[in-house]
Amino acid sequence: RHGLRYGTAAEPQEDTMDNVKCRSSYWNYCSFSSTNNCNHHEDVFLTCRPGTSHRHGFRLVDWRGATAARGCEGLLLYNGGTVCDDHFNMNAAHAICRVMGFRSATRYRNGLAFGTMQTRKTIRMDDVRCTSRTWSRCRFSTRHNCSHGEDILLTCHA
């Protein structure tokens, strides 16, 4: 449904997303713009099915490809592929650690640290731009212009 369903709000709400495009029914397969040219008659109302899990697609792995130990540096994967460092910053690091259930990020760096386990992966995310430490305030591209030497290695604070 869309439109001005609930009348005029006591406090005007800012539209925070525009041009949402999804390749699948999972949020991690969607992209959107955080700038908009919308009016409230274009607002979207969703009803989600309770108990349905919506995975974020992120994972930290060690040199064997196993889940990295809590608090240890790991190769950041998104939907099984690596994440490139273009535009990546501490806001992105914090946002991603938080969606994975950590309190925050300790640090990040780029590099080819895990040999063939890493180079066999497809680069799945690039141009990660986050305006805050919240994943909903991040944009990214699933196209890349990277090499695996630009892959993100991330340490999250347990």
C-alpha positions as CSV (number, residue, x, y, z in Angstrom):
1,R,0.0,0.0,0.0
2,H,1.1,3.6,-0.5
3,G,-0.3,7.0,0.1
4,L,-1.3,9.4,2.9
5,R,-3.1,6.8,5.0
6,Y,-2.9,8.2,8.5
7,G,-3.6,11.9,7.8
8,T,-1.3,14.7,9.0
9,A,1.3,13.7,11.6
10,A,1.7,16.0,14.7
11,E,5.4,16.2,13.7
12,P,6.3,16.0,10.1
13,Q,8.3,12.9,9.3
14,E,11.3,13.0,7.0
15,D,11.4,10.5,4.1
16,T,14.6,8.5,4.5
17,M,14.6,6.2,1.5
18,D,13.8,6.6,-2.2
19,N,14.2,4.4,-5.3
20,V,14.2,1.1,-3.4
21,K,15.1,-1.7,-5.8
22,C,15.2,-5.4,-4.7
23,R,16.5,-8.4,-6.6
24,S,15.0,-10.8,-4.1
25,S,12.6,-10.8,-1.1
26,Y,15.5,-10.3,1.3
27,W,16.5,-6.8,2.4
28,N,20.2,-7.5,1.8
29,Y,19.4,-7.8,-1.9
30,C,18.0,-4.3,-2.0
31,S,19.5,-0.9,-2.8
32,F,18.1,2.6,-2.1
33,S,19.0,6.2,-2.2
34,S,19.0,8.2,1.1
35,T,18.3,11.4,-0.8
36,N,14.8,11.7,-2.1
37,N,12.3,13.8,-4.1
38,C,9.2,12.3,-2.4
39,N,6.0,13.6,-1.0
40,H,4.0,11.8,1.7
41,H,1.4,10.6,-0.8
42,E,4.2,8.3,-2.0
43,D,4.8,6.8,1.5
44,V,4.9,3.0,1.7
45,F,3.3,0.9,4.4
46,L,4.5,-2.7,4.9
47,T,3.1,-5.6,6.9
48,C,5.8,-8.2,7.7
49,R,5.1,-11.8,8.6
50,P,5.9,-12.3,12.3
51,G,8.7,-14.8,13.1
52,T,10.3,-14.5,9.6
53,S,14.0,-14.0,9.8
54,H,15.5,-11.4,7.6
55,R,19.2,-12.1,7.3
56,H,21.6,-9.3,6.7
57,G,24.1,-11.3,4.6
58,F,27.3,-10.4,6.5
59,R,29.8,-12.8,8.1
60,L,33.4,-12.6,9.4
61,V,35.6,-15.6,8.5
62,D,39.1,-16.7,9.4
63,W,41.8,-18.0,7.0
64,R,40.0,-21.4,6.6
65,G,36.7,-19.8,5.8
66,A,35.2,-20.7,9.2
67,T,33.4,-18.2,11.3
68,A,36.0,-15.9,13.0
69,A,36.4,-16.1,16.8
70,R,34.6,-13.2,18.6
71,G,36.9,-10.2,18.9
72,C,39.3,-11.5,16.2
73,E,39.9,-9.9,12.9
74,G,38.1,-11.6,10.0
75,L,37.6,-11.3,6.3
76,L,34.2,-9.5,5.9
77,L,31.9,-11.4,3.6
78,Y,28.6,-10.3,2.1
79,N,26.4,-13.1,0.7
80,G,29.5,-15.3,0.5
81,G,31.7,-12.8,-1.3
82,T,34.1,-10.1,-0.2
83,V,33.5,-6.4,0.5
84,C,35.7,-3.8,-1.2
85,D,37.2,-0.8,0.7
86,D,36.1,2.0,-1.7
87,H,34.4,4.7,0.5
88,F,34.4,2.3,3.5
89,N,34.9,4.1,6.8
90,M,34.4,3.6,10.6
91,N,30.7,4.4,10.3
92,A,30.4,1.4,7.9
93,A,32.5,-0.8,10.2
94,H,30.3,0.1,13.2
95,A,27.0,-0.4,11.2
96,I,28.0,-3.8,9.9
97,C,29.3,-5.0,13.3
98,R,26.0,-3.9,14.8
99,V,23.9,-5.8,12.3
100,M,26.0,-8.9,13.0
101,G,25.1,-8.6,16.7
102,F,28.3,-6.9,18.0
103,R,28.4,-3.8,20.1
104,S,30.7,-1.9,17.7
105,A,33.7,-2.1,15.5
106,T,37.2,-2.0,16.9
107,R,39.0,-1.5,13.6
108,Y,39.1,-2.3,10.0
109,R,41.8,-2.4,7.3
110,N,42.1,-3.7,3.7
111,G,44.3,-6.4,2.3
112,L,44.9,-9.8,0.9
113,A,45.5,-11.7,4.1
114,F,43.9,-15.1,3.6
115,G,45.4,-16.3,0.3
116,T,43.5,-18.6,-2.0
117,M,40.5,-18.9,0.3
118,Q,40.0,-15.1,-0.2
119,T,40.9,-14.9,-3.9
120,R,38.4,-17.6,-4.8
121,K,35.6,-15.4,-3.5
122,T,33.6,-13.1,-5.7
123,I,33.7,-9.4,-4.7
124,R,30.0,-8.8,-3.9
125,M,29.9,-5.3,-2.4
126,D,31.7,-2.0,-3.2
127,D,31.3,1.7,-2.6
128,V,29.9,1.3,1.0
129,R,28.8,4.8,2.1
130,C,27.4,5.2,5.6
131,T,26.3,8.6,7.0
132,S,25.9,7.1,10.5
133,R,26.6,3.9,12.5
134,T,23.2,2.5,11.5
135,W,23.0,0.1,8.5
136,S,19.7,1.7,7.3
137,R,21.8,4.9,6.7
138,C,24.2,3.1,4.3
139,R,24.3,2.7,0.6
140,F,26.4,0.3,-1.5
141,S,26.9,-1.1,-4.9
142,T,26.9,-4.8,-5.9
143,R,29.1,-3.9,-8.9
144,H,32.8,-3.3,-8.2
145,N,36.1,-2.0,-9.6
146,C,38.3,-3.7,-7.0
147,S,41.0,-6.3,-6.5
148,H,41.2,-8.6,-3.5
149,G,43.9,-6.4,-2.1
150,E,41.1,-4.0,-1.3
151,D,39.0,-6.5,0.6
152,I,37.8,-5.4,4.1
153,L,39.3,-7.1,7.2
154,L,37.2,-6.2,10.2
155,T,37.4,-6.6,13.9
156,C,34.2,-6.2,15.9
157,H,34.0,-5.5,19.7
158,A,32.3,-8.4,21.4
